[in-house]
Amino acid sequence: MRKLKNNELERLNVEEFKEAQKTPLIIVLDNIRSLNNIGSVFRTADAFLIEKIYLCGITATPPHKDIHKTALGATESVAWEYAEDTVSLVEKLKQDDVVTVAIEQAENATMLNEFQIESGKKYAVIFGNEVKGVKQKVVSSVDKVIEIPQYGTKHSLNISVSAGVVVWDFFAKMKG
């Protein structure tokens, strides 16, 4: 078996990406501190043709060298927008008939592996701060809360890892 070279992967260029049909999924980053985490989420969004990323609160925005270091150009392909207040954004998305979902450990949360995608719906998944998670005001305002099942001793995953797990799960369920 031989590893493929980048030019053998037949990836889209930036213009083709922008024209491609997107996965009906929006990512919302709620007060993310780490520029590397932000860049990693951009790369994940690019990999799965995510419609848009919203950067909220203290979450830094491109262009920034530390975001670029992990995004590797995905800030040029993936649509993004800054929104100061995550709760206001959630309310706007709900008015646009987007199902809003906080990724958090909360009472009555649905485990990710048990969550069912409704055909024809667009979703927005909200990821929170590395230390405090998704703000309670945001959790209280969303349509649903999903928890990533964990079986070890730690209480959480890194936000970029969480985004990768959740986005892959939604993508697989939407395409399946």
Phi, psi and omega in degrees: 000139182239134174297142177278147174276157181306320182288351177267354186277347178053048178279159176288151168273176186300317181294318178297321177300313182297329180273342184292151175293130184267155171291132183286064184219134178243140176253133176241124177255115185261096175061052178276129183275319189280122178294327177293321176297318179299313179299320179296321178294322176300318180295319177297317179299320178296316184301327186247021176052046180289141186297314186194155172241134170254131179253117189242151174064234182279358180300125181290158181240154173293159357277140175205134186299325181284331172289315181300325183303321180260335179286332180049044176097352182294342176291344178273333183265319185275129177293140178213160180208146175268137173227124184295316187245119183293321180297316178298321177297316179302315180298319178296315180298318179297321177297331178273013177066031175265132177281120183262133187225118174274138174262104189198161172267113185210161175304138176062021175293150175267133177292140184307317182292343179259352183287132179252130177281135174270124181302138177083358180264150172257140183239151170236123179255132187248124179248139186255179180309145183302330182258313188262351181075201178285131181303144180303321179300323179288313179304319181290341185261348185277166178285323185213159173234132178242138176246137174277120180299137177223142188237001181265207184268340184278155184265350184203170173248158172300145185300323180290327175292315177303316180298317179299316180297311184291315182296317177299316181299312179298314180301312181298318180291323180289324182274341182283000000 
